[in-house]
Amino acid sequence: MTDPSKTSTSIHVRAPKQGRSRQSFERILEATTDLLRERAYDQITLADICQRADVSTGTLYGRVSGKDELLRAVQVRFLEKIDSQFTIEAERIASHAHELNAVVPAVVAGLGSLLKENASLLRAFMLRAPYDDAIAAAGRKSAIRNHGKFIQLLRTCSGEIQHPNPERAISSSMELIYATQARFLGLDSVGGMRGETGWQELLVDLSDMVLAFFLFASKR
């Protein structure tokens, strides 16, 4: 198990002095993460977190000043995990998809799968970001870094793209894919998916639209 005192999580928390303290804070991070998967951030209290983690409020306040600082620590920990997930998925796609008509659906499905799997936590951070500069900045950096892994996959097919500016076409397409999937999943609002059938149809439609855009030779 990762030691929070030896990772970037410690940016937002006071360093533990004993092994027992590290274990207690790990339970606090796990409990907060689990609760965020179950309900909205503003519906969670520190008492809820302490009860779930089986720690005292004194233990929690010994590490963070309050719920907002705790959320920042949870985000750092979460972003480390999702970075790894994006890397693994990009490597998986690269190993079997080599042509544009295979790479595009794989990128659409891969990004969608990661967003869907982590929707509840991403939603919590995105809704908090307008009020917390640290959360907003970390989220932006993570998105740029991880979307770049999928952009690189599309760049390997630049020779097949008919758009006069392949780089611009790739960038615009990634923005469209992400924005559409995020909206469907309700990442920028309190809400969620509209059904699995609609989700699968969305993935197919996005793949078809992006492929059509790439293969359309504009005369402008």
C-alpha positions in Angstrom: 0.0 0.0 0.0 1.3 3.5 -0.9 2.6 5.5 2.0 0.9 8.9 1.8 3.9 10.6 3.6 6.1 9.6 0.7 3.9 10.8 -2.2 2.7 14.1 -3.6 -0.4 13.6 -1.4 1.6 15.2 1.3 1.5 18.5 -0.5 -1.9 19.2 1.1 -1.5 17.4 4.5 0.7 17.5 7.6 3.2 14.7 7.5 2.5 11.8 9.8 5.1 11.0 12.5 4.2 7.4 13.2 3.2 4.3 11.2 -0.1 4.1 13.0 -0.9 7.7 11.9 0.0 6.9 8.3 -2.4 3.9 8.4 -5.2 6.0 9.9 -4.8 8.7 7.2 -4.8 6.0 4.5 -8.2 4.9 5.9 -9.4 8.5 5.8 -8.4 8.8 2.2 -10.1 5.5 1.3 -13.2 6.4 3.2 -13.5 9.8 1.5 -13.0 8.3 -1.9 -15.7 5.7 -1.2 -18.1 8.3 0.0 -17.5 10.4 -3.1 -18.5 7.4 -5.2 -21.8 7.2 -3.3 -22.9 10.8 -3.0 -22.1 14.5 -3.8 -19.2 16.3 -2.0 -21.6 18.7 -0.3 -23.6 15.8 1.1 -20.6 14.4 2.9 -19.5 15.6 6.4 -16.3 15.1 8.3 -18.3 13.0 10.8 -19.3 10.7 7.9 -15.7 10.3 6.9 -14.5 9.6 10.4 -17.2 7.1 11.0 -16.4 5.3 7.7 -12.7 5.3 8.4 -13.1 4.4 12.1 -11.0 7.3 13.3 -11.6 10.2 15.6 -12.1 13.7 14.4 -8.9 14.6 16.3 -7.0 12.2 14.1 -8.4 13.8 11.0 -7.7 17.4 12.1 -4.2 16.3 13.0 -3.5 15.9 9.3 -5.8 18.4 7.5 -7.5 21.7 8.4 -10.9 20.7 7.0 -12.9 19.0 4.3 -11.5 21.2 1.4 -7.9 20.4 2.2 -8.8 16.7 2.5 -10.4 16.8 -0.9 -7.2 18.2 -2.4 -5.3 15.3 -0.9 -7.8 12.8 -2.3 -7.5 14.4 -5.7 -3.7 14.1 -5.8 -4.0 10.4 -4.9 -6.8 9.9 -7.5 -4.9 11.7 -10.3 -1.8 9.5 -9.7 -4.1 6.5 -10.2 -5.8 7.8 -13.3 -2.5 8.8 -14.9 -1.6 5.1 -14.7 -4.9 4.0 -16.1 -4.5 6.4 -19.1 -1.0 5.1 -19.8 -2.1 1.5 -19.7 -5.1 2.1 -22.0 -3.0 4.1 -24.5 -0.4 1.3 -24.6 -3.2 -1.3 -25.1 -4.7 0.6 -28.0 -1.2 1.2 -29.6 -0.6 -2.6 -29.4 -3.5 -3.6 -31.6 -4.9 -0.5 -33.5 -2.7 0.9 -36.2 -5.0 2.4 -38.9 -7.3 5.4 -38.6 -10.5 3.4 -38.8 -9.4 1.3 -35.9 -7.6 3.9 -33.8 -10.5 6.4 -33.7 -13.1 4.0 -32.3 -10.5 2.7 -29.8 -9.7 6.2 -28.6 -13.4 7.1 -28.3 -14.1 3.9 -26.4 -11.0 4.1 -24.3 -11.5 7.7 -23.1 -15.2 7.0 -22.5 -14.4 3.9 -20.4 -12.0 5.8 -18.2 -14.4 8.8 -17.7 -17.3 6.5 -17.0 -15.4 4.4 -14.5 -14.2 7.5 -12.6 -17.3 9.7 -13.2 -18.3 10.2 -9.6 -14.9 11.4 -8.4 -14.2 13.5 -11.5 -17.6 15.1 -11.0 -16.7 16.0 -7.4 -13.5 17.6 -8.4 -15.0 19.5 -11.4 -17.8 20.9 -9.3 -15.4 22.1 -6.7 -12.8 23.5 -9.1 -14.5 26.9 -9.6 -14.0 27.6 -5.9 -10.6 25.9 -5.4 -7.7 27.1 -7.5 -5.5 24.1 -6.4 -8.1 21.5 -7.5 -8.7 23.4 -10.8 -5.0 23.6 -11.6 -4.3 20.0 -10.8 -7.3 18.9 -12.9 -6.2 20.9 -15.9 -2.7 19.6 -15.8 -3.9 16.0 -15.5 -6.4 16.4 -18.4 -3.7 17.9 -20.7 -1.2 15.2 -19.8 -3.6 12.3 -20.2 -5.5 13.5 -23.3 -2.0 14.0 -24.8 -1.5 10.2 -24.6 -4.6 9.7 -26.8 -3.7 12.6 -29.1 -0.4 10.9 -29.8 -2.2 7.8 -30.9 -4.2 9.8 -33.5 -1.0 11.5 -34.6 0.4 8.2 -35.7 -2.4 8.2 -38.3 -1.8 11.7 -39.6 -1.0 10.4 -43.0 -4.5 9.1 -43.5 -6.2 12.4 -42.4 -7.5 14.4 -45.3 -8.1 17.6 -43.4 -5.6 20.3 -44.6 -4.4 20.8 -41.0 -4.2 17.3 -39.4 -2.9 18.7 -36.1 -5.8 21.1 -35.7 -8.3 18.4 -36.7 -6.9 16.0 -34.1 -7.0 18.7 -31.3 -10.5 19.7 -32.2 -11.7 16.1 -32.3 -10.3 15.3 -28.9 -12.0 18.4 -27.4 -15.3 17.3 -29.0 -15.0 13.7 -27.8 -14.2 14.7 -24.3 -16.8 17.5 -24.0 -19.6 15.2 -25.4 -18.8 12.3 -23.1 -18.4 14.5 -20.1 -21.7 16.2 -20.7 -23.4 12.8 -21.1 -21.9 11.6 -17.8 -22.9 14.8 -16.0 -19.3 15.6 -15.0 -20.1 19.3 -14.8 -23.3 18.9 -12.9 -25.1 16.9 -10.3 -26.5 14.0 -12.2 -25.4 11.0 -14.2 -25.9 8.9 -17.3 -29.0 8.6 -19.3 -28.7 4.9 -19.8 -26.3 2.3 -21.1 -28.0 2.0 -24.5 -27.6 5.7 -25.1 -24.0 5.6 -24.0 -23.1 2.8 -26.5 -24.9 4.7 -29.3 -23.0 7.9 -28.3 -19.6 6.0 -28.7 -20.6 4.8 -32.1 -21.8 8.2 -33.3 -18.8 10.0 -32.0 -16.5 7.5 -33.8 -18.4 7.9 -37.0 -18.4 11.7 -36.8 -14.7 12.0 -36.1 -13.8 9.6 -38.8 -16.0 11.5 -41.3 -14.3 14.8 -40.2 -10.8 13.3 -40.7 -11.6 11.9 -44.1 -13.4 14.9 -45.5 -11.2 16.8 -47.8 -12.3 20.4 -47.3 -11.9 22.8 -50.3 -11.8 25.9 -48.1 
